[in-house]
Amino acid sequence: MVFLVCICLSAIFLLFCTKSSFLYPLNDWNDSNCFFTVGKGILEGRVPYRDLFEQKGPLLYILHGLASLVSSSSFVGVFILEILSFSVFLWYSYRLIRLYQPSGYAYIILPLLTFAVLSSNSFYKGDSAEEFCMPLLSASFFYLLRYFKNRDRTPISYPLLLLNGMLAGCVLWIKYTMLGFWFAWMMMVFFDIVRQKRMGRAFLSCAVFLAGMLLTGIPWVVYFAANGAMWDFINAYFIVNIFGYSQSMGMPSRLLFMLVMLCMEFVKNVLFALPAVAGVIFFTFSKRWLSDRMAKLTVAACFLFLIAGVYGGGSSYPYYFLIFAPFAPLGYMPVLGFLEKKRREKRKEPLKYSRLFLGAYLSALLVCCFFLNQNTKSLGVRKAELVQYQFAEIIRQTPGATLLNYGFLDGGFYLASGITPQTKYFCKLNITVDRYPEMMQEQNRYLKEKLVDYVVVEWADDKDRSKFRLDYLRDNYIVVAEQEGTFDREGRKYILYRAKEE
């Protein structure tokens, strides 16, 4: 029943909060469209990194490939995945709360937590890698605190270590910058077992945890090796990601950057950041929740190492902070404890909720979420108003047309037109041209050799056009449509080119 409640809450709130919902004409977020394009391409025989160059993990693409089976022309399948993912996050958050507050008050936290996370700045447009890693982190966090709360000098079991290793492995194949949490997770469990003077068990526990991670990697090794794409995978997902995005800075500057980012994102996401940070502080310094010093250090270490992994590279985007939401339940513990204490002092019966109270409570949170969520302003927009679908009508006039998203991230034009790209560099990722020149060099070659029928270009005042080959466009293509569009509240002009007839 609790999980059913979690599903209902997720479905109701996400219906309005994520642009993957069928209430929106399109999820226009570039990253989400990149994931969907590659996922859909996998089902059509394309191999990620070799045939379609992108830089998130293969598990994320597989999820979007499965979503495309529900609908290849919309994000409805992604919407379903988001509901399931957020439901698991809520369920483990509830279980975490019940570890310390087994009263009826725990039930009222689920709608509040849903509201706080989905109305936050870091939720962004919906369908981020962080969103799908949240339930994995929540699950591991619950198992970790349950171990430290209920242990009777018995080390954590091997099956549980294997399970959490697999959860960490899934994150490894989605977006590995969030693995700092699991590094601290296993490190502190190792130290705790060593403290129990079971050195052999401590090292074996690490081996079992790593075995769980390795098990999740076997399918990818087999898949990429069978397709002759192992180097493409390693180069794109690890080498280019590590050396292409990390900023060169000294340790003091890096630490300062992490502190500044934490403070800035705290302010922008205060509804769940406040209970998250306060909860970590409560559990680290108060004796009420965790009396064992090792357990206290574990909570702090998991939080700090997660910060290091997320922001240690020296870059930041709004959705990065979403992965800290699983710490938010900790901050509700003192409030729930206070309410339960007052109830017992007044010798009242355990809390029961009337339907009227629940209805008013949920309605109030949903209304607040509707006005605070940054996506709801796009409700009511029709597909015909979007440049993606306007261009798609033109592109469909050419049977078997091919398309290139030139010089910018996937803008949803592949999705709207129903085209799976035939070129490896189907869009330009955020990595700078100086660090990875091959991307724009290849896109320019596609234009020079006229390898695609249509080309979409995005123009903006802040766009660097120095790497664009406008002469190739003029020589080989003609303008067939121009349209003003918007992205992230900034005006954009989109131009559609068609290859000149021979």
Secondary structure, DSSP 8 states (H G I E B T S, - for coil): -HHHHHHHHHHHHHHHH-TTSTTSS----HHHHHHHHHHHHHHTT--BTTTB---S-HHHHHHHHHHHHH-SSSSHHHHHHHHHHHHHHHHHHHHHHHHH--SGGGGGHHHHHHHHHHTSGGGTTS--HHHHHHHHHHHHHHHHHHHHHH-SS----HHHHHHHHHHHHHHHTT-GGGGHHHHHHHHHHHHHHHHTT-HHHHHHHHHHHHHHHHHHHHHHHHHHHHTT-HHHHHIIIIIIHHHHH-----HHHHHHHHHHHHHHHHHHTHHHHHHHHHHHHHHHH-TTT---HHHHHHHHHHHHHHHHHHHTTS---GGGGGGGGGGHHHHHHHHHHHHHHHHHHTT-------HHHHHHHHHHHHHHHHHHSTTGGGTT--GGGSHHHHHHHHHTTSTT--EEEESSS--SHHHHHT----SS--S--SS-TTT-THHHHHHHHHHHTT--SEEEEEE-TT---TT--HHHHHHHEEEEEEEEEEETTEEEEEEEEEE---
